[in-house]
Amino acid sequence: MKKIISFLISRSFALSLLFIAGICQAQKLAVYSILEYGAIADGQTINTKAINAAIEKCYNDGGGTVLVPAGTYMTGTIRLLSNINLYLEPGAVLKGSKDTMDYLSLTTALFNEGYTHFGLVYAKNAVNISITGPGEINGNGTWFMHDISRVNNFFSLDRRATRQGLSYMAEGSPSEDGPLSYDYRPGMMFTFDHCENMHLTDIVIKDAPEWTMRIGDCDQVNIRGITIRNNPLIPNNDGINCTSSSNIRISDCSIFTGDDAIAINGYERPGKEKDSVGNISDMAGNVTVSNCILSSRSSCIRIGDGTRRLKNLVFNNIVMESSNRGIGLFARNNSDIEDVIFSNIIIHTRIFSGNWWGKGEPIHISAVKDKSTGNGGRIRNIRFSNIIATSETGMIIYGSPEGSIENIYFDKISLTIQPGKYSKSFGGNFDLQPIYPNSMGIIKHDIPAIYAQYVKNLQISKFEINWMPGLEPFFTNGIDIHYFDRIRIEGMRGGPAFASSGLATITLSDGKGAETENNEGPNGTPMTIVRKNVQ
């Protein structure tokens, strides 16, 4: 009996402690409605002060939830602070002001691309922050753009280097695919700078005027179930752009943008800050992206084009629809990209009109220099498997003497190449931007299904190529590889674009260590392989 009484007393005490802890937790996680601080949901009143007042009160009280009830709230920059969840209930809309003076001024250059103010949401040195709920955040980006009839004449490359010559994007020619021009616009719609333990869940984001989301120098980021729907005619409105950040999980998202849908890069900024334990890391990475649907006028997934090391990236179960480029890896400025896996991906790319980077490649890999004093970076240990691609051009692996590309693996890749609306006026070129010299940015080049140069240890297994009728005559061989050290092609099925003399299924030149095994031409015919200066 004494044991039973002792147990009941102990249990009662434990429950009391849990109840008291629950009260404390409830107090700590109190809800602060922006209506209580003067917000007005009429779609006209600028609510910046009211929303930030609710956030500051929540922060000063130890954290909790700032509630955005149903209704449309116009606002300038919202400053998100530590230990706060910004929750948008069903029917709630935060909409960006049409006046850039309502946004927080930029005091330092933060990738300034023609804007002087932040966008809608800004957080710096914040921890344990989240934006959740089924509501909408709308950047009002289209309002800042000129009409499609106002031609964006920005083109700094040498037209004479293209297949089309001076007629390529002739000055003053319209483009139905954009990009639109503008006089001014707010900056990145979401800026997270040196933040830790972030969560973005279920929100709908629309019409970013610039990058939708910059995650810069952040750690422990979770993004799940969000939708990004941008105007695809707006330049530079990337979806999720992770810069020099680590330990990132992106899943179950739908992202449609006018620029890169998801970008992982490693820029360093002058005067960069240390992390929470005082370290300055030279590596960014540890990123997983899964179960996403992407569309972009540039790259659905863009990796690199920075100055730091990127490592440990995994992309799985992804659909890329109606995009200018599927997957792009860009090593510049001595940067390293290594240990990356792409698997179970469907890619549909096409050529768009206008000054967008890319020429419809399902996969683009390049390591070249982009300044006179620079070097190409290094790309190694990259694996592609179980990929179905339909495009209007081929895949590119473009190394250089000053860059390094090695250990590239293709396994179970099916590629169908078909004609498109802009094949003749924009196709038959390689787009290598950014590159030095600038005249190499877009250059005339014949188009095989896979082109590779300056590559070490390239393995292609079970590659299937299908050429559709009506292609332009600049399409050529199945696989074309130059300046290589060790390649293996095994189990390939397919042939050249046209059954004419001079074309082959595989052409190899200026390399050593080439192995080809169990490959077949169309309908089981013998495969044509041409070798020149191969050891």
C-alpha positions in Angstrom: 0.0 0.0 0.0 2.8 2.4 0.9 4.4 1.7 -2.5 1.1 2.4 -4.3 0.6 5.7 -2.3 4.2 6.7 -3.1 3.7 6.0 -6.8 0.5 8.1 -6.9 2.2 11.0 -5.1 5.1 10.8 -7.5 2.9 10.6 -10.5 0.8 13.5 -9.3 3.9 15.6 -8.7 5.2 14.8 -12.2 1.9 15.7 -13.8 1.9 19.0 -11.8 5.3 19.8 -13.2 4.2 19.0 -16.7 1.1 21.2 -16.2 3.3 24.1 -14.9 5.7 23.6 -17.8 2.9 23.6 -20.2 1.6 26.9 -18.8 5.1 28.4 -19.1 5.4 27.1 -22.7 2.0 28.5 -23.6 3.0 31.9 -22.2 6.3 31.8 -24.1 4.6 30.8 -27.3 1.8 33.4 -27.1 0.0 34.6 -30.2 0.3 38.2 -31.3 -2.3 39.3 -34.0 -1.1 42.1 -36.2 -4.7 43.5 -35.9 -4.0 44.3 -32.3 -1.1 46.6 -33.4 -3.1 48.6 -35.9 -2.9 46.6 -39.1 -5.8 47.2 -41.6 -6.7 44.6 -44.2 -8.0 46.9 -46.9 -5.4 46.2 -49.5 -4.3 49.9 -49.5 -3.1 50.9 -46.1 0.7 50.4 -45.6 1.0 48.2 -42.5 4.8 48.1 -42.2 4.8 49.7 -38.7 2.0 47.7 -37.3 3.4 44.3 -38.4 6.9 45.1 -37.2 5.4 46.4 -33.9 3.7 43.0 -33.4 7.0 41.2 -34.2 9.0 43.4 -31.8 6.6 42.9 -28.9 6.6 39.1 -29.5 10.4 39.1 -29.5 10.7 41.2 -26.4 8.3 38.8 -24.6 10.5 35.9 -25.4 9.1 34.7 -28.7 6.0 33.1 -30.0 3.6 33.4 -33.0 2.8 36.6 -34.9 -0.6 36.0 -36.6 -1.6 37.4 -39.9 -5.4 36.9 -40.1 -7.4 36.7 -43.3 -7.3 39.8 -45.5 -4.9 41.7 -47.7 -2.2 43.8 -46.0 0.0 46.1 -48.0 3.4 46.4 -46.5 7.0 47.4 -46.9 9.9 45.5 -45.3 9.1 43.2 -42.4 12.0 42.5 -40.0 11.8 39.0 -38.7 13.4 38.4 -35.3 14.6 35.4 -33.3 12.2 32.8 -31.8 9.3 34.0 -33.9 6.9 32.1 -36.2 5.1 34.4 -38.7 1.9 32.5 -39.4 -0.5 33.4 -42.3 -3.9 31.9 -41.8 -6.1 30.8 -44.7 -7.0 33.9 -46.8 -4.2 36.0 -45.4 -2.1 38.0 -48.0 0.9 40.1 -47.3 1.4 42.2 -50.4 4.4 44.4 -51.3 4.0 48.1 -51.5 4.3 49.8 -54.9 6.5 52.5 -53.4 10.2 51.4 -53.0 10.5 54.0 -50.2 8.4 51.8 -48.0 11.2 49.2 -48.0 14.2 49.1 -45.7 17.2 50.9 -47.3 20.3 49.0 -48.2 23.3 50.5 -46.4 25.8 48.1 -47.9 26.1 46.5 -51.3 24.4 43.1 -51.1 24.5 41.7 -54.6 23.1 45.0 -55.7 21.5 44.6 -59.1 19.9 47.9 -59.7 18.0 48.2 -56.4 18.6 50.2 -53.3 16.2 48.7 -50.8 15.4 45.3 -49.3 12.3 43.4 -50.2 9.4 42.2 -48.1 11.0 40.1 -45.4 14.5 40.6 -43.8 16.2 38.7 -41.1 19.8 39.0 -39.9 21.6 37.0 -37.2 18.2 35.5 -36.2 17.7 32.0 -34.7 14.7 29.8 -34.5 12.6 31.6 -37.0 9.8 30.3 -39.2 7.2 31.4 -41.7 4.2 29.0 -41.9 0.6 28.6 -42.8 -1.5 28.4 -46.0 -1.6 32.2 -46.6 0.1 34.1 -49.4 3.0 36.5 -49.6 2.9 38.6 -52.9 5.8 40.7 -54.0 3.8 42.8 -56.5 6.8 42.4 -58.9 5.0 42.8 -62.2 3.9 46.3 -61.2 7.5 47.5 -61.4 8.1 46.1 -64.9 7.6 47.8 -68.2 5.1 46.3 -70.7 6.3 43.5 -72.9 6.3 46.0 -75.8 9.3 47.8 -74.1 12.2 45.8 -75.5 15.0 44.8 -73.1 18.1 45.6 -75.2 20.6 44.4 -72.6 23.0 42.3 -74.7 26.7 42.6 -74.1 28.1 39.7 -76.1 29.5 39.5 -79.6 26.7 38.6 -82.0 29.3 37.8 -84.7 30.3 34.7 -82.7 26.9 33.2 -82.9 25.5 31.0 -85.7 23.0 33.6 -86.7 25.6 36.4 -86.7 24.4 40.0 -86.4 20.8 38.9 -86.8 21.0 37.1 -83.4 18.8 39.1 -81.1 19.2 42.2 -83.3 18.8 45.4 -81.3 15.2 46.5 -81.0 13.8 43.1 -81.9 10.9 42.1 -79.6 10.9 38.9 -77.5 7.7 37.3 -76.4 9.5 35.4 -73.7 11.0 38.5 -72.0 13.0 39.5 -70.1 11.1 42.6 -69.2 12.8 45.9 -68.5 12.2 48.2 -65.5 13.3 51.5 -64.1 13.6 50.4 -60.4 12.3 47.6 -58.2 12.6 46.4 -54.6 15.4 44.0 -53.8 15.3 40.3 -52.9 11.8 39.4 -51.6 13.1 37.4 -48.7 16.6 38.0 -47.3 17.9 35.7 -44.6 21.4 36.7 -43.5 23.5 34.7 -41.0 20.4 32.9 -39.6 20.2 29.5 -37.9 17.4 27.0 -37.5 14.9 28.3 -40.1 11.6 26.8 -41.2 9.4 27.8 -44.1 6.4 25.6 -44.5 3.2 25.5 -46.7 3.2 29.2 -47.7 2.4 30.5 -51.1 4.8 33.1 -52.6 3.9 35.0 -55.7 5.3 37.6 -58.1 8.7 38.4 -56.7 10.3 41.5 -58.2 13.8 40.2 -57.8 15.3 37.0 -56.2 12.4 35.4 -54.3 14.6 34.1 -51.5 18.2 34.6 -50.6 19.5 32.3 -47.9 22.9 33.7 -47.2 25.5 32.3 -44.7 22.7 30.4 -42.9 22.7 27.0 -41.2 20.0 24.4 -40.5 17.3 25.4 -43.0 14.1 23.5 -43.6 11.8 24.4 -46.5 8.8 22.1 -47.1 5.6 22.3 -49.1 5.9 25.9 -50.3 4.7 27.2 -53.7 6.5 29.9 -55.6 4.7 31.4 -58.6 6.6 34.2 -60.3 6.0 36.1 -63.5 8.4 34.2 -65.8 9.0 37.3 -67.9 10.8 39.1 -65.0 14.6 38.8 -65.0 16.6 37.6 -61.9 13.5 36.5 -59.9 15.2 33.2 -58.8 13.2 30.9 -56.5 15.3 29.7 -53.7 18.9 30.9 -53.8 21.2 29.4 -51.1 24.5 31.3 -50.9 27.3 30.0 -48.7 24.9 28.1 -46.5 24.9 24.6 -45.1 22.6 21.9 -43.9 19.6 22.6 -46.0 16.6 20.5 -46.7 14.1 21.4 -49.5 11.2 19.1 -50.2 7.7 18.9 -51.7 7.9 22.3 -53.3 6.5 23.8 -56.5 8.7 26.5 -58.0 8.0 28.5 -61.2 10.4 31.4 -61.9 11.8 33.7 -64.5 15.3 32.7 -63.5 17.0 29.8 -61.6 14.4 27.9 -59.6 16.9 26.5 -57.0 20.4 27.8 -56.9 23.3 26.6 -54.7 26.4 28.8 -54.7 29.3 29.8 -52.6 30.1 33.5 -52.8 32.2 35.2 -50.2 31.5 38.8 -49.1 34.1 41.2 -47.8 33.9 41.4 -44.0 31.9 38.2 -43.7 30.9 37.3 -40.2 31.9 34.2 -38.2 29.4 31.5 -37.3 28.0 30.9 -33.8 31.2 29.2 -32.6 33.6 31.7 -34.2 34.5 29.7 -37.4 34.7 30.9 -40.9 34.1 27.9 -43.1 35.5 27.5 -46.7 32.7 25.0 -47.5 29.0 25.3 -48.2 26.8 22.3 -48.8 25.1 19.4 -47.1 21.9 20.0 -49.2 19.1 17.7 -50.1 16.3 18.6 -52.6 13.5 16.1 -53.1 10.0 15.7 -54.5 9.8 19.1 -56.2 8.3 20.4 -59.4 10.4 23.2 -61.1 10.2 25.5 -64.0 12.7 28.2 -65.0 13.7 30.6 -67.8 17.3 29.8 -66.8 18.3 26.7 -64.8 15.9 24.6 -62.7 18.8 23.7 -60.6 22.0 25.8 -60.7 25.1 24.9 -58.8 28.3 27.0 -58.5 29.4 30.2 -60.2 30.9 31.3 -56.9 34.2 31.4 -55.0 33.8 28.7 -52.3 33.7 24.9 -52.1 30.3 23.2 -52.6 30.0 19.6 -51.4 27.5 16.9 -50.5 24.4 17.8 -52.6 21.6 15.3 -53.3 18.7 15.9 -55.7 16.0 13.2 -56.1 12.5 12.8 -57.4 12.2 16.0 -59.4 10.2 17.1 -62.4 11.5 20.0 -64.5 8.9 21.4 -66.9 9.1 23.8 -69.8 12.5 25.2 -68.8 15.4 26.9 -70.6 17.9 24.7 -68.9 17.5 21.7 -66.6 20.6 21.1 -64.5 23.6 23.4 -64.5 27.0 23.1 -62.8 29.3 26.1 -63.1 32.8 26.2 -61.6 34.5 29.6 -61.8 37.1 31.5 -59.8 38.9 28.4 -58.4 35.7 27.2 -56.8 35.1 23.4 -56.2 31.9 21.4 -56.8 32.1 17.8 -55.6 30.1 14.9 -54.4 26.7 15.6 -56.1 24.0 13.1 -56.9 21.0 13.6 -59.3 18.5 10.7 -59.5 15.0 10.0 -60.7 14.5 13.2 -62.6 12.2 14.1 -65.6 13.5 17.0 -67.6 11.7 19.0 -70.3 13.6 21.9 -71.8 13.2 24.2 -74.8 14.9 27.2 -76.3 13.3 30.6 -75.3 13.6 33.9 -77.1 15.3 36.8 -75.4 18.4 37.3 -73.4 18.1 34.4 -71.0 21.2 32.3 -70.1 21.1 28.8 -71.6 20.1 27.3 -74.9 17.7 24.5 -73.8 20.3 22.1 -72.4 18.9 19.4 -70.1 22.3 19.1 -68.5 25.2 21.7 -68.6 28.5 21.2 -66.8 31.3 23.8 -67.3 34.6 24.7 -65.7 36.1 27.8 -67.3 37.5 31.1 -66.2 35.3 34.2 -66.1 38.0 36.9 -65.7 41.4 37.5 -67.3 43.3 36.8 -64.0 41.1 33.9 -62.9 41.0 30.2 -63.4 38.3 27.7 -64.0 37.2 25.8 -60.9 37.0 22.1 -60.3 34.0 19.7 -60.7 34.3 16.1 -59.6 32.4 13.1 -58.4 29.0 13.9 -60.0 26.5 11.2 -60.7 23.4 11.2 -62.8 21.0 8.2 -62.8 17.5 7.4 -64.0 16.8 10.5 -66.0 14.3 11.0 -68.8 15.0 14.2 -70.8 13.2 15.8 -73.7 14.9 18.9 -75.2 15.7 21.0 -78.2 19.5 20.6 -77.8 22.1 18.3 -76.4 24.0 17.9 -73.1 27.3 19.7 -72.5 30.4 18.9 -70.5 32.7 21.9 -71.2 36.1 21.7 -69.5 39.1 23.9 -70.3 42.9 23.7 -69.7 42.5 26.0 -66.7 39.5 24.1 -65.3 39.1 20.5 -64.1 36.1 18.2 -64.7 36.6 14.6 -63.5 34.7 11.5 -62.3 31.4 12.2 -64.1 28.9 9.3 -64.3 25.8 9.0 -66.4 23.7 5.9 -65.9 20.3 5.1 -67.4 19.8 8.4 -69.3 17.2 8.7 -72.0 17.4 11.8 -74.2 14.9 12.8 -76.9 15.9 15.8 -79.1 13.1 17.5 -81.0 12.7 20.7 -83.1 11.4 23.9 -81.6 10.0 27.3 -82.4 13.3 29.0 -81.9 15.7 26.3 -83.0 16.7 28.2 -86.1 16.9 31.7 -84.7 18.6 30.9 -81.4 19.8 27.3 -81.7 23.1 25.8 -82.9 25.1 27.7 -80.2 26.8 26.9 -76.9 25.9 29.3 -74.1 28.9 29.4 -71.7 28.1 32.5 -69.7 29.8 33.7 -67.5 33.2 33.2 -69.3 36.3 35.1 -70.2 36.7 36.5 -72.8 33.2 37.8 -73.0 33.1 37.0 -76.8 32.9 33.3 -75.8 29.6 33.8 -74.0 27.5 32.5 -76.9 29.3 30.7 -79.7 28.4 28.9 -82.8 28.8 25.1 -82.3 27.4 21.9 -83.9 25.1 20.0 -81.5 25.7 16.3 -80.7 23.5 14.6 -78.1 26.4 14.7 -75.6 29.4 17.0 -76.1 32.4 16.8 -73.8 35.9 18.3 -73.7 38.8 18.4 -71.2 37.2 15.7 -69.0 38.9 13.0 -66.9 37.2 9.7 -66.1 33.8 10.1 -67.8 31.6 7.0 -67.7 28.4 6.7 -69.7 26.2 3.6 -69.2 22.9 2.7 -70.8 22.4 6.0 -72.6 19.5 6.1 -75.1 19.2 8.8 -77.7 16.2 9.5 -79.9 16.2 12.1 -82.7 12.9 13.5 -83.8 12.2 14.5 -87.5 12.5 18.1 -88.6 15.8 18.9 -86.9 18.2 21.7 -88.1 21.3 20.5 -90.0 23.6 21.6 -87.1 22.7 18.5 -85.1 25.4 15.9 -85.5 26.8 12.9 -83.7 25.4 10.9 -80.8 28.4 11.5 -78.5 31.4 13.8 -79.3 34.4 13.8 -76.9 37.7 15.7 -77.2 40.8 16.1 -74.9 40.0 13.3 -72.5 41.7 11.0 -70.1 39.9 7.8 -69.5 36.3 7.4 -70.8 34.0 4.4 -70.8 30.8 4.1 -72.9 28.8 1.0 -72.3 25.3 -0.1 -73.3 24.4 2.9 -75.4 21.5 2.7 -77.9 21.2 5.2 -80.8 22.9 6.8 -83.7 23.8 10.3 -85.1 21.1 12.9 -85.9 21.2 12.1 -89.7 22.2 8.9 -91.5 24.6 10.9 -93.7 28.3 10.4 -94.4 30.7 12.0 -91.9 28.4 11.5 -88.9 29.0 8.8 -86.3 27.3 7.6 -83.2 30.5 8.2 -81.2 33.4 10.4 -82.1 36.6 10.5 -80.0 39.6 12.7 -80.5 42.8 13.7 -78.7 42.6 11.5 -75.7 43.7 8.3 -74.0 42.1 5.4 -72.3 38.8 5.0 -74.3 36.6 1.9 -73.7 33.4 1.1 -75.6 31.4 -2.0 -75.0 28.0 -3.5 -75.8 26.8 -0.4 -77.8 24.3 -0.6 -80.6 23.1 1.7 -83.4 19.5 2.3 -84.4 17.4 -0.9 -84.5 20.3 -3.0 -83.3 22.6 -2.1 -86.2 26.4 -1.9 -85.6 27.5 1.3 -84.1 29.8 3.7 -85.9 32.7 4.9 -83.8 35.3 7.3 -85.1 38.7 7.7 -83.3 41.3 10.4 -84.0 44.6 10.8 -82.0 43.3 8.4 -79.4 45.9 6.4 -77.4 
